[in-house]
Amino acid sequence: MSSGLPKFYRRDRDRRRESRALDEAMANGTAGTTAVGGANPNPKGSKSSRLIQFIKYWVLVSWKDILAMAVFGAAALGIYQAPYASTRNFPITFTQSGDIVYPEFAYPHRGWIISPSLSGVVAAVIPLAIIFLAQIRIQSFWDLNNAVLGLLYSLILSSLFQVIIKNLIGGFRPYFLDICQPDISLASSRNATGLNGVGFQQIMYTVEVCTNPDKAALKTAMTSFPSGHATSAWAGYGFLFLWMNAKLKVWGNYQTSFYWLVLLTAPVLGATLLATCLTVDQAHHWYDILAGSLIGIMTSIACYRLVYAAVWDWRWNHVPLKRGRAFGYEMEGDRLLPGYHKATWTKKLGWGRKGKGRAGRGSVRGPGEKRAMTSGRSSETYARNGSGVSPHSRVPPPVNGYGNGVVHPDPAMARGTGSSGRYDGRGDQMV
């Protein structure tokens, strides 16, 4: 029967079968029994042999990213330790008593509430711990893999941006003069730049007139912009916020509880506190924090979208993408890849449940939902009949390994009402 099919069709069909076999093995906990090429050389091997084979597969698809993270992480560290590249002027004016009049850089150095290294650890360890602990309930290796890699991408990329801008642009901290301890009598003897005693009324000087011999402290006092604390805070907790939004489905296709919204916004509060804490001890200006926050937010969004199918679209934002195979966005919303359809924390209204798209715990089934579940339009019926797409679909069946007849939570059940309207095949509007 299949011999009469075109060769390219048979090849694509075999590729899809191999892809489904690997994904089903991952979902069923038999990962490693399927080789990368689709063969099954040792179906009765021990757990250790299956684990070794799976580790080899993971390294094969991930080693480039691991190498890139190591290279760019080392580059960020090297740039951070490099000498400051810019020469900036700062004003010094004194009264007759010898007091500095210009106050913007004259705050006392009180020490930092939280050090840069500790802020980086906090921005990484807490999101990682939450992601790992959530897998007790989610139980998806590829979700864990993509979440951890995406978080590390975000932290490394934002750090690279931040240290490059710090060393090339920088800026004086509010306590700069307290660290510098300037002596304007040195302006004539220490004037290699020719920028001492310049500007209006010759009140502008450079660090050449500083008397503090601690070069590291001087560099730190000259690299206020952008805030590294704000950058790492939003890169880490911003990614965690996006991940939690996808897993909790707070902004999904049903009304959730208020306390879930409070839980979702906790990373935003943590990032804000970590980013702004250094204004208390005058270690940063407000614009340093704003710039660092923007860098962290943008990198967290970019890195989340790199490893997940969407950022804000509740239908797809929980689905971890895989290298080497495209995700079929054109497919119906009721069908997702085995193991991915249940990669959510919430278990309500069909979310996070394997198999048939039945209403979950806490759902309210109205008359309209009973009719939807028994009609030919419900996702449960599609799964039971083995249908590739719903009968009212306007799109063709998927042509890759993501669509395998596994249900997406039924919008009819999520609606929770017996109204005469219905969601269309994509589940994002009423028709």
C-alpha positions as CSV (number, residue, x, y, z in Angstrom):
1,M,0.0,0.0,0.0
2,S,2.8,2.4,1.0
3,S,5.0,1.4,-2.0
4,G,2.8,3.6,-4.2
5,L,3.4,6.7,-2.1
6,P,5.9,9.3,-3.3
7,K,9.4,8.9,-1.9
8,F,9.5,12.3,-0.3
9,Y,6.2,11.6,1.5
10,R,7.5,8.2,2.9
11,R,10.7,9.9,4.0
12,D,8.8,12.6,5.9
13,R,6.5,10.1,7.4
14,D,9.4,8.0,8.7
15,R,11.0,11.1,10.1
16,R,7.8,12.0,12.0
17,R,7.5,8.4,13.3
18,E,11.1,8.5,14.7
19,S,10.4,11.9,16.2
20,R,7.3,10.7,17.9
21,A,9.0,7.6,19.2
22,L,11.7,9.7,20.9
23,D,9.2,12.1,22.4
24,E,7.0,9.3,23.7
25,A,10.0,7.6,25.2
26,M,10.8,10.9,27.0
27,A,7.2,11.2,28.2
28,N,7.0,7.6,29.4
29,G,10.3,7.6,31.2
30,T,12.0,5.2,28.8
31,A,14.4,7.8,27.4
32,G,17.7,6.3,26.3
33,T,16.2,3.2,24.7
34,T,15.9,5.1,21.4
35,A,19.0,6.2,19.7
36,V,19.5,9.5,18.0
37,G,18.9,8.1,14.5
38,G,15.7,6.4,15.6
39,A,17.1,2.9,16.0
40,N,16.7,0.9,19.2
41,P,19.9,-1.1,19.6
42,N,19.3,-2.2,23.2
43,P,15.6,-2.2,24.1
44,K,16.2,-4.5,27.1
45,G,19.3,-2.7,28.4
46,S,19.8,-1.8,32.0
47,K,18.7,1.6,33.4
48,S,22.3,2.7,33.5
49,S,22.9,1.9,29.8
50,R,19.7,3.8,28.9
51,L,20.8,6.7,31.0
52,I,24.2,6.8,29.3
53,Q,22.6,6.7,25.9
54,F,20.3,9.6,26.8
55,I,23.2,11.6,28.2
56,K,25.0,11.1,25.0
57,Y,22.0,12.3,23.0
58,W,21.7,15.4,25.3
59,V,25.3,16.3,24.9
60,L,25.0,15.9,21.2
61,V,22.3,18.5,20.9
62,S,23.5,20.8,23.7
63,W,27.3,20.9,23.6
64,K,27.4,24.0,21.4
65,D,25.2,26.0,23.8
66,I,27.3,24.8,26.8
67,L,30.5,25.9,25.0
68,A,29.0,29.3,24.0
69,M,27.9,29.9,27.6
70,A,31.4,29.1,28.9
71,V,33.0,31.4,26.3
72,F,30.7,34.4,26.8
73,G,30.7,33.9,30.5
74,A,34.5,34.0,30.5
75,A,34.4,37.1,28.2
76,A,32.1,38.9,30.6
77,L,34.3,38.1,33.6
78,G,37.4,39.3,31.7
79,I,35.8,42.5,30.6
80,Y,34.6,43.1,34.2
81,Q,38.2,42.9,35.5
82,A,39.7,45.0,32.7
83,P,40.8,48.6,33.3
84,Y,38.2,51.4,32.9
85,A,38.4,52.6,29.4
86,S,36.9,56.1,29.6
87,T,38.1,59.4,31.0
88,R,35.4,61.5,32.7
89,N,35.4,64.9,34.2
90,F,33.7,65.8,37.5
91,P,33.2,69.2,39.1
92,I,35.0,70.2,42.3
93,T,34.0,73.5,44.0
94,F,34.8,74.6,47.5
95,T,33.6,77.2,49.9
96,Q,36.0,79.3,51.9
97,S,35.8,76.7,54.6
98,G,36.9,74.0,52.2
99,D,33.6,72.2,52.0
100,I,32.5,70.6,48.6
101,V,29.5,72.4,47.3
102,Y,28.6,70.1,44.4
103,P,26.6,67.3,46.2
104,E,25.7,64.8,43.5
105,F,28.9,62.8,43.9
106,A,29.6,63.8,47.5
107,Y,27.6,61.2,49.5
108,P,29.4,59.2,52.1
109,H,30.6,55.7,51.2
110,R,28.5,53.5,53.6
111,G,29.3,50.1,52.0
112,W,26.8,48.0,50.0
113,I,23.7,46.3,51.4
114,I,24.4,43.4,49.0
115,S,27.6,42.8,47.1
116,P,27.6,42.3,43.3
117,S,28.6,38.7,43.5
118,L,25.9,37.9,46.1
119,S,23.3,39.6,44.0
120,G,24.3,37.4,41.0
121,V,24.0,34.3,43.2
122,V,20.6,35.3,44.5
123,A,19.4,36.1,41.0
124,A,20.4,32.6,39.8
125,V,20.0,30.2,42.7
126,I,16.4,31.1,43.8
127,P,14.9,30.8,40.2
128,L,16.9,27.6,39.7
129,A,15.6,26.1,43.0
130,I,12.0,27.0,42.1
131,I,12.4,25.4,38.6
132,F,13.9,22.2,40.0
133,L,11.3,21.9,42.8
134,A,8.5,22.4,40.4
135,Q,9.6,19.4,38.4
136,I,8.3,17.2,41.3
137,R,4.8,18.0,39.9
138,I,5.5,18.9,36.3
139,Q,7.9,15.9,35.6
140,S,9.2,17.0,32.2
141,F,12.9,16.7,31.5
142,W,12.8,18.9,28.4
143,D,10.9,21.6,30.3
144,L,13.6,21.5,33.0
145,N,16.4,21.5,30.4
146,N,15.0,24.5,28.5
147,A,14.2,26.4,31.7
148,V,17.7,26.0,33.2
149,L,19.4,26.8,29.9
150,G,17.2,29.8,29.2
151,L,17.8,31.2,32.7
152,L,21.6,30.8,32.2
153,Y,21.4,32.4,28.8
154,S,19.6,35.3,30.2
155,L,22.0,35.9,33.1
156,I,25.1,35.5,30.9
157,L,23.9,37.6,28.0
158,S,22.7,40.4,30.3
159,S,26.0,40.3,32.2
160,L,27.9,40.6,29.0
161,F,25.9,43.6,27.9
162,Q,26.2,45.2,31.3
163,V,30.0,44.9,31.8
164,I,30.7,46.1,28.2
165,I,28.6,49.3,28.9
166,K,30.2,49.7,32.3
167,N,33.7,49.7,31.0
168,L,33.1,51.8,27.9
169,I,30.6,54.3,29.3
170,G,30.4,54.0,33.1
171,G,29.6,56.9,35.4
172,F,30.4,58.2,38.8
173,R,28.6,56.8,41.8
174,P,27.0,59.1,44.3
175,Y,29.8,58.4,46.8
176,F,32.6,59.0,44.2
177,L,34.3,62.0,45.8
178,D,34.4,60.2,49.2
179,I,36.5,57.4,47.5
180,C,38.5,59.8,45.3
181,Q,39.6,62.2,48.1
182,P,40.6,64.8,45.4
183,D,43.4,67.3,45.9
184,I,43.1,70.1,43.2
185,S,46.7,71.2,44.0
186,L,47.8,68.1,42.1
187,A,46.1,69.2,38.9
188,S,49.2,70.8,37.4
189,S,51.6,67.9,38.2
190,R,49.1,65.2,37.3
191,N,47.6,66.3,34.0
192,A,48.5,63.7,31.4
193,T,45.1,64.0,29.9
194,G,45.1,67.8,29.8
195,L,41.6,67.7,31.3
196,N,42.2,69.0,34.8
197,G,41.1,72.5,35.7
198,V,39.0,72.9,32.5
199,G,35.5,74.0,31.7
200,F,33.5,76.9,33.1
201,Q,35.5,78.6,35.8
202,Q,38.0,75.7,35.5
203,I,36.1,73.5,38.0
204,M,36.3,70.2,36.1
205,Y,38.9,67.6,37.0
206,T,39.7,63.9,36.3
207,V,40.7,61.0,38.6
208,E,44.3,62.1,38.2
209,V,43.7,64.4,41.2
210,C,42.4,61.6,43.4
211,T,44.6,60.7,46.4
212,N,43.2,57.3,47.1
213,P,45.8,54.7,46.1
214,D,43.2,51.9,45.8
215,K,42.8,51.5,42.1
216,A,40.1,48.8,42.4
217,A,38.0,51.1,44.6
218,L,38.4,54.0,42.2
219,K,37.3,51.9,39.3
220,T,34.2,50.7,41.2
221,A,33.3,54.3,42.0
222,M,33.6,55.2,38.3
223,T,31.4,52.4,36.9
224,S,28.0,53.1,38.2
225,F,26.1,52.9,34.9
226,P,24.3,50.6,34.3
227,S,23.5,48.9,37.6
228,G,24.7,45.3,37.7
229,H,22.3,44.5,40.5
230,A,19.3,45.6,38.5
231,T,20.6,43.8,35.4
232,S,21.0,40.4,37.1
233,A,17.8,40.8,39.2
234,W,15.6,41.3,36.1
235,A,17.5,38.8,34.0
236,G,16.9,36.1,36.6
237,Y,13.6,37.0,38.2
238,G,12.2,38.3,34.9
239,F,12.8,34.9,33.3
240,L,11.3,33.2,36.4
241,F,8.2,35.4,36.0
242,L,7.7,34.4,32.4
243,W,8.2,30.7,33.3
244,M,5.8,30.9,36.2
245,N,3.2,32.7,34.0
246,A,3.4,29.8,31.5
247,K,3.2,27.1,34.1
248,L,0.5,28.6,36.3
249,K,-1.7,29.8,33.3
250,V,-2.8,32.8,35.4
251,W,-3.6,34.7,32.2
252,G,-5.0,31.7,30.3
253,N,-8.4,30.6,29.0
254,Y,-10.1,30.6,32.4
255,Q,-10.3,32.8,35.4
256,T,-7.9,31.8,38.0
257,S,-7.7,32.6,41.8
258,F,-6.3,35.9,43.0
259,Y,-3.6,34.2,45.1
260,W,-2.1,32.7,42.0
261,L,-1.7,36.2,40.6
262,V,0.0,37.3,43.9
263,L,2.3,34.3,43.6
264,L,3.1,35.2,40.0
265,T,4.0,38.7,40.9
266,A,6.4,37.6,43.6
267,P,9.4,37.5,41.2
268,V,8.6,41.1,40.1
269,L,8.7,42.2,43.7
270,G,12.0,40.4,44.3
271,A,13.6,41.9,41.2
272,T,12.5,45.4,42.2
273,L,13.9,45.1,45.7
274,L,17.2,43.6,44.5
275,A,17.5,46.3,41.8
276,T,16.7,49.3,44.0
277,C,18.3,48.4,47.3
278,L,21.6,50.2,46.4
279,T,19.7,53.5,46.3
280,V,19.4,53.3,50.1
281,D,23.2,53.4,50.6
282,Q,23.7,55.9,47.7
283,A,25.6,53.4,45.5
284,H,23.5,54.1,42.4
285,H,21.6,56.8,40.7
286,W,18.0,56.2,39.6
287,Y,19.0,56.1,35.9
288,D,21.6,53.4,36.6
289,I,18.9,51.2,37.9
290,L,16.5,52.0,35.0
291,A,19.1,51.1,32.4
292,G,20.1,47.9,34.2
293,S,16.5,46.9,34.5
294,L,15.8,47.4,30.8
295,I,18.8,45.3,29.9
296,G,17.7,42.5,32.2
297,I,14.0,42.6,31.1
298,M,14.9,42.5,27.4
299,T,17.4,39.7,27.7
300,S,15.0,37.6,29.8
301,I,12.2,38.0,27.2
302,A,14.6,37.2,24.3
303,C,16.0,34.1,26.1
304,Y,12.6,32.8,27.1
305,R,11.4,33.0,23.6
306,L,14.5,31.2,22.4
307,V,13.6,28.1,24.4
308,Y,9.8,28.2,24.6
309,A,7.2,28.3,21.9
310,A,5.8,31.7,22.9
311,V,6.2,34.4,25.6
312,W,2.6,35.7,26.2
313,D,0.4,33.4,24.1
314,W,-1.2,31.1,26.8
315,R,-1.7,28.3,24.2
316,W,1.9,27.7,23.6
317,N,4.1,29.5,26.1
318,H,4.6,26.4,28.3
319,V,5.8,24.3,25.4
320,P,9.7,23.8,25.4
321,L,11.1,24.0,21.9
322,K,13.5,21.3,20.6
323,R,16.5,21.7,18.4
324,G,16.3,20.3,14.9
325,R,12.5,20.2,14.6
326,A,10.0,23.0,14.1
327,F,7.0,23.4,16.3
328,G,3.7,23.4,14.3
329,Y,2.0,26.6,15.3
330,E,-0.5,26.0,12.5
331,M,-1.9,23.0,14.2
332,E,-5.1,22.9,16.2
333,G,-5.0,24.1,19.8
334,D,-6.5,20.8,21.1
335,R,-3.4,18.7,20.3
336,L,0.1,18.9,21.8
337,L,3.2,16.7,21.9
338,P,3.1,13.8,24.5
339,G,4.8,15.0,27.6
340,Y,4.4,18.7,26.6
341,H,0.7,19.0,27.0
342,K,1.1,18.3,30.7
343,A,4.2,20.5,31.3
344,T,2.3,22.9,33.5
345,W,2.0,23.3,37.2
346,T,-1.8,23.9,37.2
347,K,-4.0,20.9,36.9
348,K,-7.3,22.7,36.4
349,L,-9.7,22.4,33.5
350,G,-7.7,19.9,31.5
351,W,-4.3,21.6,31.9
352,G,-1.4,19.4,33.0
353,R,-3.4,16.2,32.5
354,K,-2.3,13.4,30.2
355,G,-4.7,11.7,27.8
356,K,-8.3,13.0,27.5
357,G,-9.0,16.6,27.9
358,R,-11.4,16.2,30.9
359,A,-12.2,18.9,33.4
360,G,-9.8,18.9,36.3
361,R,-10.2,19.4,40.0
362,G,-12.1,22.5,40.9
363,S,-13.8,22.9,37.5
364,V,-17.5,23.8,37.2
365,R,-19.3,21.8,34.6
366,G,-22.3,23.6,33.3
367,P,-24.9,22.3,30.8
368,G,-23.0,23.8,27.9
369,E,-19.9,21.9,28.9
370,K,-21.7,18.6,29.0
371,R,-22.9,19.2,25.5
372,A,-19.4,20.2,24.4
373,M,-17.8,17.1,25.9
374,T,-20.2,14.8,24.2
375,S,-20.4,16.6,20.9
376,G,-18.1,16.1,17.9
377,R,-16.4,19.4,18.7
378,S,-14.7,18.6,22.0
379,S,-11.1,17.8,22.2
380,E,-11.9,14.6,24.1
381,T,-14.0,13.4,21.2
382,Y,-11.1,14.3,18.8
383,A,-8.7,12.2,20.9
384,R,-11.1,9.3,21.1
385,N,-11.8,9.3,17.4
386,G,-8.1,9.7,16.6
387,S,-8.9,12.7,14.5
388,G,-5.9,14.8,13.4
389,V,-7.9,18.1,13.5
390,S,-11.3,19.2,14.5
391,P,-14.1,19.1,11.9
392,H,-14.4,22.9,12.0
393,S,-10.7,23.5,11.5
394,R,-9.5,25.8,8.8
395,V,-5.9,24.5,8.8
396,P,-4.4,21.3,7.5
397,P,-3.0,18.6,9.8
398,P,0.6,19.2,11.1
399,V,3.5,17.9,9.2
400,N,6.0,17.5,12.1
401,G,6.3,15.4,15.2
402,Y,4.5,17.9,17.6
403,G,0.9,17.0,16.7
404,N,0.1,13.5,17.7
405,G,-3.6,13.5,18.6
406,V,-2.9,14.5,22.2
407,V,-5.4,17.0,23.5
408,H,-5.0,20.6,24.4
409,P,-7.3,21.7,27.3
410,D,-10.7,22.0,25.8
411,P,-11.8,25.7,25.5
412,A,-15.4,24.6,26.0
413,M,-14.6,23.3,29.4
414,A,-12.4,26.3,30.3
415,R,-15.2,28.6,29.4
416,G,-17.3,27.5,32.4
417,T,-20.6,28.8,31.0
418,G,-23.6,27.5,29.1
419,S,-23.7,30.4,26.7
420,S,-24.6,29.8,23.1
421,G,-21.2,31.2,21.8
422,R,-18.2,28.9,21.3
423,Y,-14.5,29.3,20.8
424,D,-13.2,28.8,17.4
425,G,-10.6,26.1,16.5
426,R,-7.6,28.2,17.8
427,G,-9.3,29.0,21.1
428,D,-8.4,32.7,21.2
429,Q,-11.7,34.4,20.3
430,M,-15.4,33.9,20.4
431,V,-17.3,33.3,17.1
